[in-house]
Amino acid sequence: PSYSFTFGRVTGTAAWDLDFWGKYRRASEAARANLLASEWARQEVNATLVANVAAACFQLRELDLELDISQRAVASRKESLELTKTLEEHGINSILDVRQAEQLVYTASAQIADLERRIAQQENLLSILLGNNPASVSRGLDLVGQPHTPQVPAGLPSALLERRPDIRQAEQRLIAANARIGVARAAFFPSILLTAAPGFQSSALTNLFSGSAGLWSFAGTITQPIFTAGRIRSSVRLAEAQQQEAVLTYQQAIQGAFRDVSDALIAYQKNQEFRTQQELLARSAQDAAQLSEMRYRAGTTNYLEVLTNETNYLSADLGLAQARLNELLSLVQIYKALGGGWQP
């Protein structure tokens, strides 16, 4: 062409979606609630880990106690076996008494081997819970020496349940579901978009950024959905149904929390009563075993009586160890049910 013009132009565009109906505010509220729900879920994992470690530790110490009981029983029964063999050699007792004494020794020895296996496996479990490789675990207080104080007070306030992580997680999920209803309903209303495009334009590069070379434009856009084949209405119904689901989940979490606390308190009380009775049973069985041993040494009874009472005593002593474990596990259950104990 006879004449040609070259223009230089630099522009920038900015857009603002006006949140007139609160769509983005509600979406931000839902996202924030989901974040808090994830945080409470993490705390739930921590509380569960603490409870599992405590329970595994108590179970390990209970196995240690059973092993000690079985080892003492083997030592005592070996002495009784030697006495029975001596009496049989002198014609006082029969070979049947010897075989019965051997049964007591072999039964307790078999329990020792099984207990050692279970202890090693429990140590591996506890090591994994602590984040270590399977290995032996250092011991603390034995099962009998584990503290039970402070005692669980009566009349625990239900407000303690508010700090349970699962309840707080369900609460935040309910908040998020409720906010998503607002997001879905906002789709019914028009979307208002404001756009601005400032910049510079000039025929000479030297004058591109001068005052006279400035340009700008501003525009607004309103978009209104007309026909969506029921998609928006269905989205609102889905959000409302999810909110109702979250309400039921929240109610279920609260009811489950009350049940957990009630079950834990009942278990702790009844396990205490059971342990007390088991202590009486073990003491009585021990006296019976000692008396039958004295009668056997004096020759006033046969070894069948010793066999029966020794078996009853070992069973009662092992049952007492299990009762002590159940009492401690009930404390762990109360701790977890109350979201970290009963201290305010």
Sequence and secondary structure as in RCSB ss.txt:
>XXXX:A:sequence
PSYSFTFGRVTGTAAWDLDFWGKYRRASEAARANLLASEWARQEVNATLVANVAAACFQLRELDLELDISQRAVA
SRKESLELTKTLEEHGINSILDVRQAEQLVYTASAQIADLERRIAQQENLLSILLGNNPASVSRGLDLVGQPHTP
QVPAGLPSALLERRPDIRQAEQRLIAANARIGVARAAFFPSILLTAAPGFQSSALTNLFSGSAGLWSFAGTITQP
IFTAGRIRSSVRLAEAQQQEAVLTYQQAIQGAFRDVSDALIAYQKNQEFRTQQELLARSAQDAAQLSEMRYRAGT
TNYLEVLTNETNYLSADLGLAQARLNELLSLVQIYKALGGGWQP
>XXXX:A:secstr
       EEEE  EEEEE TTSHHHHHHHHHHHHHHHHHHHHHHHHHHHHHHHHHHHHHHHHHHHHHHHHHHHHH
HHHHHHHHHHHHHHTTSS HHHHHHHHHHHHHHHHHHHHHHHHHHHHHHHHHHHTT  S      S STT    S
   SS  GGGGGG HHHHHHHHHHHHHHHHHHHHHHTTS EEEEEE  EEEESSGGGTTSGGGEE  EEEEEE  
   TTHHHHHHHHHHHHHHHHHHHHHHHHHHHHHHHHHHHHHHHHHHHHHHHHHHHHHHHHHHHHHHHHHHHTTS
S HHHHHHHHHHHHHHHHHHHHHHHHHHHHHHHHHHHTTS S  
